[in-house]
């Protein structure tokens, strides 16, 4: 290939693809999360927002006189979905939703999930978010992929996906 043709190809590539550096995926995820929160709060102005900077909890409050501490048992229903325009659920312990979405739930029992807050038995974002909840709350725990599945795909969840866990807090048993 002659030098003139090579130079023209390089210039064309530079113009056609102005940013050859990778976009910060976490920054892009935070933009999507912020847009989701703003849209949901606009539609539901009575919702409350708690945040620790990395995990956001957008909810309709229940009994705010009781809050979760590390070591408390939290019993809740959940539905995991992606932060996208189409709510595509990947897991739930709510039978009606599982049936409606035709999710393959195997031999799952449809009862509130009971976990010890702060035990590390859940995705880190969900574990952090549960510590913001109260009995009777209905809300969304929202976090980026760093606190979810990270760079790995998981079923229908692509790598680097921010997640929403729609939760209904049934009960909190203090330690």
Buried (B, 14 or more C-beta within 10 A) or exposed (E): EEEEEEEEEEEEEEEEEEEEEEEEBBEEBBEBBEEBBEEBBEEEEEBBBBEEEBBBBBBEBBEEEBBBEEEBBBBBBBBBBBBEEEEEBBBBBBBEBBEEBEBEBEEEEBEBBEBBBBEEEBBBBBBBBBBBBBBBBBBBBBBBBBBBBBEEEBEEBEEBBBBBBBBBBBEBEEE
